[in-house]
Amino acid sequence: MEKYSSFEFLKKISFERIGASENELTVANMLIKECNKLQIDAKLEDFEVDGYDIKKASLEANGVSYDVTGVGMSGSTDDDGLEGELVVITSDEHISNYSSLEGKIALIFTRMMVKTYKLLCERKCSAFICASGSLYDDINNSDLEKMSLRPRHYDNGKIPGVCMRMKDIQKMLLTHPKEVRLTLVQSEFKKTSHNVVATIPGVRLLDEIVCFTAHYDSVPFSTGAYDNGTGTATILESLAYFNDKKPDRTLKFIWCGSEEMGLLGSKAYTETHKEDLKQYKLCINVDMTGVLIGRDIACCTTVKPVADYINYIGKELGFQITAKQGVYSSDSTPFADCGVPSISFARLAPRGGSEIHSRKDVIDFLDEATFFKTVEFINAFATRVINSVNFPIPKEIPDEMKKELDIYLGRKEREEK
């Protein structure tokens, strides 16, 4: 396969590019420029996201101040903060033991999950503390996370919260505080993020569409080289490939903004193009490739034979990949939720391998040859379906996948066995 300069592009965009930031828009314009070099029509589609600015965040216990970050979109205390009894919450079942948490500040040993937050809201909890990192972190080589609640959280209400290092949580608990003082002051407003959309018209079946998606934003402190600079570059490579080998069906290449804030770019796209989705036959999403130490997978929110088909092609071409039915936590999911069969390709690192969502996500752990092996397989699979005489993947989301989508998107809870 003749290669485009996608891996070089990956190197150029390996810098922090948080959703709806100036850096995210910079990369969006870089993608437009790449499309223009290929003489492909491309455009920006903007959408609104919630934004915040932390003015003050602090935590005091037994006369000691601890380093914390404010949790975005969680509301505010008064300027002087609030004092309350510290309640250590070890599980959701533990919360259920309280009829009320009014006047209390809950300490959670994990990130704030939606179900947990909802329970705290129902019991009128006054504020919360959640954890970042591990007891083994070197503070000089790790970052105190900047967390933000998502709409699924704050649709239940606003509880001011801060994020605290796990090491500091242990130090604080060793002093056995009965009360703590928590202060969080923030402003909340609307910001603009962008999807980048490029189109290659089909030469035979113009009205049948296959889309390629990948998010191009990153989390704070991360260069996002692996997550998801690699996916961004992968579908850029596919764009160049299919621009040269004109496809039978129309192709859309969608670089999604603000995925790390809750799949917001793909949700905005599917909402804006709701009527157009009737023409979409398949969504091919790419979220993380290129790690030297890793394994290739395909998560298929489709009928089961699609996973079997991908495994078959892997054997045919001598490419090690494991494809299964499932729901993947990326931009494929809003498309599947709108009835478009969706597949997410990824090369996942094992425990102890390359990490994401931190300063450890850097290009050093990526390998160009490995990157292109995955690209070539995705293009081989895509070519088969895009140029098929009759489209081989039924436009059907099986009931078991609809159930998984409901659980992932918070509409239902998983039944306990």
C-alpha positions as CSV (number, residue, x, y, z in Angstrom):
1,M,0.0,0.0,0.0
2,E,1.3,3.4,-0.9
3,K,1.4,5.4,2.3
4,Y,0.2,8.9,3.0
5,S,2.1,11.0,5.6
6,S,-0.4,10.2,8.3
7,F,2.2,9.1,10.9
8,E,4.0,12.4,10.4
9,F,0.7,14.2,10.9
10,L,0.3,12.2,14.2
11,K,3.6,13.6,15.4
12,K,2.5,17.2,14.6
13,I,-0.7,16.9,16.6
14,S,0.8,15.3,19.7
15,F,0.0,18.1,22.1
16,E,-2.8,18.7,24.7
17,R,-6.0,19.5,22.8
18,I,-8.9,19.6,25.2
19,G,-12.4,19.7,23.8
20,A,-13.6,23.1,22.8
21,S,-10.1,24.6,23.4
22,E,-8.1,26.7,21.0
23,N,-5.7,23.8,20.6
24,E,-8.6,21.5,19.5
25,L,-9.6,24.1,16.9
26,T,-6.0,24.3,15.7
27,V,-6.0,20.6,15.0
28,A,-9.4,20.9,13.3
29,N,-8.0,23.4,10.9
30,M,-4.9,21.2,10.3
31,L,-7.2,18.4,9.3
32,I,-9.1,20.7,6.9
33,K,-5.7,21.7,5.4
34,E,-4.8,18.0,4.9
35,C,-8.1,17.3,3.2
36,N,-7.5,20.4,0.9
37,K,-4.1,19.0,0.0
38,L,-5.9,15.9,-1.3
39,Q,-8.4,18.1,-3.1
40,I,-11.2,16.7,-0.9
41,D,-14.2,18.7,0.2
42,A,-14.1,19.2,4.0
43,K,-15.8,21.5,6.5
44,L,-16.1,22.3,10.1
45,E,-19.4,21.7,11.9
46,D,-19.6,23.5,15.2
47,F,-21.6,22.5,18.3
48,E,-22.0,23.8,21.8
49,V,-20.6,22.2,24.9
50,D,-20.7,23.1,28.6
51,G,-17.6,24.9,29.9
52,Y,-16.4,26.0,33.2
53,D,-13.7,28.1,34.9
54,I,-12.5,27.1,38.4
55,K,-11.9,30.3,40.4
56,K,-11.1,28.7,43.7
57,A,-10.9,25.1,45.1
58,S,-9.6,24.2,48.5
59,L,-10.0,21.6,51.3
60,E,-9.0,21.8,54.9
61,A,-9.1,19.1,57.6
62,N,-7.8,19.4,61.2
63,G,-6.1,22.7,60.3
64,V,-4.2,21.2,57.3
65,S,-4.8,22.4,53.7
66,Y,-4.6,19.8,50.9
67,D,-4.0,20.2,47.3
68,V,-7.2,19.7,45.3
69,T,-8.7,20.5,41.9
70,G,-12.3,21.6,41.5
71,V,-14.7,19.3,39.7
72,G,-16.1,21.1,36.7
73,M,-19.8,21.6,36.2
74,S,-20.5,20.6,39.8
75,G,-21.7,24.0,41.0
76,S,-20.2,26.2,43.7
77,T,-20.2,26.8,47.4
78,D,-20.2,30.2,48.9
79,D,-16.9,32.1,48.7
80,D,-16.1,31.0,52.2
81,G,-16.9,27.4,51.5
82,L,-18.9,25.0,53.6
83,E,-18.0,22.9,56.6
84,G,-19.5,19.4,57.1
85,E,-19.1,16.0,58.7
86,L,-16.8,13.8,56.6
87,V,-18.5,10.6,55.6
88,V,-16.4,7.9,53.9
89,I,-18.4,6.1,51.3
90,T,-17.1,2.7,50.4
91,S,-19.9,1.5,48.1
92,D,-23.3,2.5,46.6
93,E,-24.9,0.1,49.1
94,H,-23.2,2.1,51.9
95,I,-25.0,5.3,50.6
96,S,-28.3,3.5,50.8
97,N,-27.8,3.1,54.5
98,Y,-28.3,6.9,54.9
99,S,-31.8,8.4,54.7
100,S,-30.1,11.8,54.4
101,L,-26.6,13.1,53.7
102,E,-27.6,16.8,54.2
103,G,-24.8,18.7,55.8
104,K,-22.3,16.0,55.1
105,I,-19.3,15.8,52.7
106,A,-18.9,12.4,51.1
107,L,-15.4,11.0,50.3
108,I,-15.4,8.5,47.4
109,F,-12.3,6.4,46.8
110,T,-12.9,6.4,43.0
111,R,-13.9,8.6,40.2
112,M,-17.5,9.8,40.5
113,M,-19.8,7.4,38.7
114,V,-23.2,8.4,37.6
115,K,-25.1,6.0,39.8
116,T,-23.1,7.1,42.9
117,Y,-23.7,10.7,42.1
118,K,-27.4,10.2,41.6
119,L,-27.7,8.5,45.0
120,L,-25.8,11.4,46.7
121,C,-28.2,13.9,45.0
122,E,-31.2,12.0,46.2
123,R,-29.9,12.2,49.8
124,K,-29.1,15.9,49.5
125,C,-25.3,15.5,50.1
126,S,-23.7,18.9,50.6
127,A,-20.4,18.2,48.8
128,F,-18.1,15.4,47.7
129,I,-14.4,14.5,47.4
130,C,-13.2,12.0,44.8
131,A,-9.9,10.4,44.3
132,S,-7.1,10.7,41.7
133,G,-4.1,8.5,41.1
134,S,-2.7,5.8,43.4
135,L,-0.8,5.5,46.7
136,Y,2.3,4.7,44.6
137,D,2.4,7.9,42.5
138,D,5.5,10.1,42.5
139,I,3.9,13.5,42.9
140,N,6.8,15.0,40.8
141,N,5.9,12.8,37.9
142,S,2.1,12.6,38.0
143,D,-0.7,15.1,37.8
144,L,-3.7,15.8,40.0
145,E,-6.6,15.2,37.6
146,K,-8.9,17.9,36.3
147,M,-12.3,16.2,36.4
148,S,-15.6,17.4,35.1
149,L,-19.1,16.0,35.6
150,R,-21.0,15.1,32.4
151,P,-24.7,15.9,31.7
152,R,-25.7,12.5,32.9
153,H,-24.4,13.5,36.3
154,Y,-25.7,17.0,36.7
155,D,-29.1,16.3,35.2
156,N,-29.6,15.0,38.7
157,G,-28.5,18.3,40.3
158,K,-25.3,20.0,41.3
159,I,-23.2,19.0,44.3
160,P,-19.9,20.9,44.6
161,G,-16.9,18.6,44.5
162,V,-13.1,18.5,44.5
163,C,-10.6,15.9,43.4
164,M,-7.8,14.9,45.7
165,R,-4.7,12.7,45.4
166,M,-5.0,9.2,46.8
167,K,-1.8,9.8,48.8
168,D,-3.3,12.9,50.4
169,I,-6.6,11.1,51.1
170,Q,-4.6,8.6,53.2
171,K,-2.7,11.4,55.0
172,M,-5.9,13.1,55.8
173,L,-7.7,10.0,57.1
174,L,-4.8,9.2,59.4
175,T,-5.6,12.4,61.3
176,H,-9.2,11.0,61.8
177,P,-11.0,14.3,60.9
178,K,-14.7,14.5,61.9
179,E,-15.3,17.6,59.8
180,V,-13.7,19.2,56.7
181,R,-14.1,22.5,55.0
182,L,-14.5,22.4,51.2
183,T,-14.6,25.5,48.9
184,L,-15.4,25.5,45.2
185,V,-16.1,28.6,43.2
186,Q,-16.5,28.3,39.5
187,S,-18.3,30.0,36.6
188,E,-20.2,27.9,34.0
189,F,-20.9,28.8,30.4
190,K,-21.2,27.6,26.9
191,K,-18.2,26.9,24.6
192,T,-17.9,25.8,20.9
193,S,-16.3,22.6,19.7
194,H,-16.1,21.3,16.2
195,N,-16.4,18.2,14.1
196,V,-14.4,18.0,10.9
197,V,-16.3,16.3,8.0
198,A,-14.8,15.2,4.7
199,T,-16.7,13.5,1.8
200,I,-15.6,11.2,-1.0
201,P,-18.6,10.7,-3.3
202,G,-19.4,7.1,-4.4
203,V,-19.0,6.3,-8.1
204,R,-21.8,3.7,-8.2
205,L,-24.0,4.0,-5.2
206,L,-23.9,7.7,-4.3
207,D,-26.8,7.6,-1.8
208,E,-25.4,4.7,0.3
209,I,-22.9,6.0,2.9
210,V,-20.2,4.4,5.0
211,C,-18.6,6.7,7.6
212,F,-15.2,6.6,9.3
213,T,-15.0,8.3,12.7
214,A,-12.2,9.1,15.2
215,H,-12.0,11.7,18.0
216,Y,-9.2,14.2,17.8
217,D,-9.4,15.8,21.3
218,S,-7.3,14.8,24.3
219,V,-7.6,15.0,28.1
220,P,-5.8,17.6,30.3
221,F,-2.0,16.9,30.8
222,S,-1.9,14.5,27.9
223,T,-0.4,14.8,24.4
224,G,-3.0,12.3,23.3
225,A,-0.6,10.6,20.9
226,Y,-2.1,7.2,21.5
227,D,-5.6,8.3,22.5
228,N,-6.5,9.4,20.0
229,G,-3.9,10.9,17.7
230,T,-3.5,7.4,16.3
231,G,-7.2,7.1,15.4
232,T,-7.1,10.6,13.9
233,A,-4.2,9.7,11.7
234,T,-5.6,6.2,10.9
235,I,-8.7,7.6,9.2
236,L,-6.7,10.3,7.6
237,E,-4.7,7.5,6.0
238,S,-7.9,5.8,5.0
239,L,-9.1,9.1,3.5
240,A,-6.0,9.3,1.2
241,Y,-6.4,5.6,0.3
242,F,-10.0,5.8,-0.8
243,N,-9.4,9.1,-2.5
244,D,-6.9,7.2,-4.8
245,K,-9.1,4.1,-5.2
246,K,-12.5,5.7,-5.8
247,P,-15.1,3.8,-3.7
248,D,-18.4,2.5,-5.0
249,R,-20.3,4.0,-2.1
250,T,-20.1,7.5,-0.6
251,L,-17.7,7.8,2.3
252,K,-17.8,10.3,5.1
253,F,-14.8,10.9,7.3
254,I,-15.8,12.5,10.6
255,W,-13.1,13.7,13.1
256,C,-15.2,14.2,16.3
257,G,-14.5,16.9,18.8
258,S,-15.0,16.7,22.6
259,E,-15.2,12.9,22.8
260,E,-13.4,12.9,26.1
261,M,-16.2,15.1,27.5
262,G,-18.8,12.4,26.8
263,L,-18.9,11.5,23.1
264,L,-20.2,15.0,22.5
265,G,-19.0,15.4,18.9
266,S,-20.5,12.2,17.6
267,K,-23.7,12.9,19.6
268,A,-23.9,16.3,18.0
269,Y,-23.3,14.9,14.5
270,T,-26.0,12.2,14.8
271,E,-28.5,14.7,16.2
272,T,-27.8,17.2,13.4
273,H,-27.8,14.6,10.7
274,K,-30.7,12.5,12.1
275,E,-32.5,12.3,8.7
276,D,-29.3,11.7,6.7
277,L,-28.6,8.6,8.9
278,K,-31.2,6.7,6.9
279,Q,-28.5,6.5,4.1
280,Y,-25.7,5.3,6.5
281,K,-24.9,1.7,6.1
282,L,-22.0,1.4,8.6
283,C,-19.9,3.4,11.0
284,I,-16.2,2.4,11.2
285,N,-14.6,4.0,14.3
286,V,-11.0,4.0,15.2
287,D,-9.9,4.7,18.8
288,M,-6.2,4.0,19.6
289,T,-3.8,2.1,17.3
290,G,-0.1,1.9,16.8
291,V,1.2,0.7,20.2
292,L,4.1,-1.8,19.6
293,I,3.0,-3.8,22.7
294,G,-0.7,-4.5,22.2
295,R,-3.4,-6.5,20.5
296,D,-5.9,-5.6,17.8
297,I,-9.6,-5.9,18.5
298,A,-12.9,-5.0,16.8
299,C,-15.9,-4.3,18.9
300,C,-19.1,-4.8,16.7
301,T,-22.4,-3.2,17.6
302,T,-23.9,-5.3,14.8
303,V,-25.3,-8.7,14.2
304,K,-22.9,-11.4,15.3
305,P,-21.8,-12.7,11.9
306,V,-20.0,-9.4,11.3
307,A,-17.5,-10.2,14.1
308,D,-17.1,-13.7,12.6
309,Y,-16.5,-12.1,9.2
310,I,-13.7,-9.8,10.6
311,N,-12.1,-12.8,12.3
312,Y,-12.2,-14.7,9.0
313,I,-10.5,-11.8,7.1
314,G,-7.9,-11.7,9.8
315,K,-7.1,-15.4,9.2
316,E,-7.2,-14.9,5.4
317,L,-4.7,-12.0,5.6
318,G,-2.6,-13.3,8.5
319,F,-3.5,-10.4,10.7
320,Q,-4.1,-11.2,14.4
321,I,-7.3,-9.6,15.5
322,T,-10.1,-10.6,17.9
323,A,-13.6,-9.4,16.9
324,K,-16.6,-9.7,19.2
325,Q,-20.1,-8.2,19.6
326,G,-20.3,-5.4,22.1
327,V,-20.6,-1.7,22.8
328,Y,-17.4,0.3,22.7
329,S,-16.9,3.5,24.7
330,S,-16.2,5.8,21.8
331,D,-17.8,7.6,18.9
332,S,-19.2,4.5,17.3
333,T,-21.8,4.3,20.1
334,P,-24.1,7.3,19.2
335,F,-24.2,6.0,15.6
336,A,-25.2,2.5,16.8
337,D,-27.8,4.1,19.1
338,C,-29.3,5.7,16.0
339,G,-29.6,2.4,14.3
340,V,-26.4,2.5,12.2
341,P,-24.3,-0.7,12.6
342,S,-21.0,0.3,14.1
343,I,-17.6,-1.2,14.5
344,S,-14.7,0.2,16.6
345,F,-11.2,-0.9,15.8
346,A,-8.5,-0.5,18.3
347,R,-5.1,-1.8,19.3
348,L,-5.2,-2.1,23.1
349,A,-2.1,-2.1,25.3
350,P,-1.9,-4.7,28.1
351,R,-1.5,-3.9,31.8
352,G,2.0,-2.5,32.2
353,G,2.0,-1.2,28.6
354,S,1.2,2.2,27.2
355,E,-1.2,4.2,29.3
356,I,-3.9,6.8,28.3
357,H,-5.5,9.8,30.0
358,S,-2.3,11.0,31.6
359,R,1.1,12.6,30.8
360,K,2.3,9.0,30.1
361,D,0.4,9.0,26.8
362,V,3.3,10.0,24.5
363,I,4.5,9.0,21.1
364,D,7.5,7.1,22.4
365,F,5.4,3.9,22.8
366,L,4.1,4.0,19.2
367,D,5.5,2.2,16.3
368,E,5.0,3.3,12.7
369,A,5.2,-0.2,11.2
370,T,2.6,-1.5,13.7
371,F,0.4,1.5,13.0
372,F,0.4,0.8,9.3
373,K,-0.4,-2.9,9.8
374,T,-3.6,-2.0,11.5
375,V,-4.4,0.7,8.9
376,E,-3.9,-1.8,6.1
377,F,-6.3,-4.3,7.7
378,I,-9.0,-1.7,8.3
379,N,-8.7,-0.6,4.7
380,A,-8.9,-4.2,3.5
381,F,-12.0,-4.9,5.5
382,A,-13.6,-1.5,4.5
383,T,-12.8,-2.1,0.8
384,R,-14.7,-5.4,0.9
385,V,-17.9,-3.9,2.3
386,I,-17.7,-0.5,0.6
387,N,-17.4,-2.1,-2.9
388,S,-19.6,-5.1,-2.3
389,V,-22.3,-5.7,-5.0
390,N,-24.9,-5.9,-2.2
391,F,-24.1,-4.4,1.2
392,P,-23.3,-7.5,3.4
393,I,-24.1,-6.0,6.8
394,P,-27.8,-5.7,7.6
395,K,-29.0,-2.4,9.0
396,E,-30.0,-4.0,12.2
397,I,-29.0,-3.5,15.9
398,P,-29.8,-6.8,17.7
399,D,-31.9,-6.7,20.8
400,E,-29.0,-7.7,23.0
401,M,-27.0,-4.8,21.7
402,K,-29.8,-2.4,22.2
403,K,-29.9,-3.5,25.8
404,E,-26.1,-2.9,26.1
405,L,-26.6,0.5,24.6
406,D,-29.3,1.3,27.1
407,I,-27.0,0.3,30.0
408,Y,-23.9,2.2,28.6
409,L,-26.0,5.4,28.0
410,G,-27.5,5.2,31.4
411,R,-31.1,4.6,30.4
412,K,-31.2,1.3,32.2
413,E,-29.2,-0.5,34.9
414,R,-27.6,-3.9,34.5
415,E,-29.6,-6.6,36.2
416,E,-27.8,-8.2,39.1
417,K,-27.4,-11.9,38.9
